[in-house]
Amino acid sequence: MPLIDLPSPARIAEAHAALRDHVRETPLLESPVLAAEAGAARLFVKAEGLQRTGSFKLRGALWRLMQLDQAARARGVVAFSSGNFAQGLAAAGRVLSVPVTIVMPVDAPETKRRATEALGAEVVLSHHGDAPREVVAAALARDLAAKRGLTLLHPFDDAEVVAGQGTTGLECLAQMGEAGAVPDVVASPVGGGGLLGGVSLALRAAHPDVTIWGVEPDGHDGMGRSLRAQDRVAAPGGPTICDALQAPMPGEVTFAACHAGGVQALAVNDGTVRKAMRRAFEELKLVLEPSGAVALAGVLSGAMPVAGKVVLVIASGGNIAFDRFAECLALAAREKG
């Protein structure tokens, strides 16, 4: 595996200090009921869906923009995103007065496109046909960067983005400490791996014995396949309700971060994700999008060994239209029956 310059624990701590005045300290919720269902001693859920813009993505986007010089800030940036990084980057651009252009797949959720535009970003739609949508969107973003003189940003495969997302882990540790707990097991969603990579680096440095799991949708388990192969490989793809977790394979930086963080991985099906969305709503009163619920799905599925452990689950986002959320919960109820 090639040598990759990963963010150090000190760099993640630096990002954490810099972002405190701009991001929301999201709640860490403990659920004895969900702990009992999973067989865990204690179970905590980090509600990043209550972050500004509805997901953790603001953290990495804002820290990445802070690294630009004034000339680059004035010219603006471009990135591709199906929605959550788009909103995070648009909000970060508004905070720092950086013009933002987002290339978004034409079939990305309309609610995410409208929210991105409402935050002041220009949205350019990409049409991918049968090709992987992230590949087509990334190519269009590169073209726009060259034509307009914009700084091209990657939504996850960037060491500074990883450092910014890793601040989620530091915030969790502080909150668990206040609750008199130390995590034995951590479960995080993974698409491209920015969140999981940053969190794994931060938590492994603080607690070397912690077990860290990345949870992916069936068919989009590129990180798990890559970790098992000890090299980056693509997942086959296929239908999934987890629209934000469809990266064709992990990035070089994020794969290296997860490898260094000693991450294990598992994949879950759509029915398990819908059940987790329903249980989070019933027990914690949280609205989670499918991609934000996969980590809880992994814990509740029984496939993750958590018996008697203190478990930290990162619920990464809540950007979902009401009708779709209601449909997912109704279907979960029918599947339960």
C-alpha positions, 0 to 999 in steps of 0.5 A: 500500500502506498505511503499516504500522509494522514492527519495526525491526532494533533491535526484533528485536535487543531481542527476540533478547536478551530470548528467549535465556533462554527459547528453545533455540538450535537447531542449524544443520546444514551438508550437502555432500550436499544442497548438491551435489544443489541445485547450491549451494556450501554449504547450511545447514539451521536445525533449528527443529523442535528448538525447544521445542514443535517449531517456531519459533512459541514465539519470537513467542508469548513476545515478544508476551506479554512486551508485555502489562501485568500486568492483561492477563496476569492476564485471559489471552489467546485466539488461533486456530491449527491447532497450532504457534502454539497450542503455542508460545503455550501454552508461553509462557503457562506461562513467564509465568503467562498463561492461554491459550485456543486456538481450533483447527479441528476437523480440525487434527492430534490430536497438536497438540491434545493437545500444546497441552492438555498445556501447560496451554491450554484448546482450543476446537474450531471447526467450519468445514464448507465455509468456510475454517477459519482464517476460522471459527476467527478469528471464534470467537476474537474472540467468546471475547475479547469474552465473557471479557475476554481479549486477542485475539492474532493468530498472525502478523499482529502486529508484535511476533509478527513481531519475535519470529519474526525472531530466528530470522534473527539466530540463523542469522546468528551461527551461519553467521558461526561457520562462516565463511559469509554467506548469498547465498540464504535460503529460508523457509516461508510461511503467514501470513508471520510467520516470513518477514516477521521473517526478511526484515527482520532479514537484509535489514538485515544483508545488503542483497544477500541473496536471500530466498525464501518457499516455499508449498504449491500452491494456498495461495500467497497471499504469492506472489500478493500480492507479484506483485500488489503488494496482498494477494490470496487463494489459491484453496486446495485439498488439501495435506499442509502443514496449518500453511500454509493461511492464506487470505491474508497479513496486513497486517503480514506482507505489508508486512514481506515486501514491505519485505524484498524477498521472492520466492516460489514454490510447491511440490507435495506430492510435492516436499515429501515428497521433502524430508522424506525427504532431510532425514531421510536426510542430516540425521536430521531429522524434519520435518512437511510445512509445515516441509519446504517451504523445503528442497523449494523449494531441491531442486526446481530452481526456485530459482536457487542454483547456486554460492550459499551457501544458508540453509534454515529448516526451521520445524517437526517436529510430526508423528505417527509414522504420518503421517511414515512414510507420507510417507517411504514414499510419497516412496520410491515416487514416487522410483522 
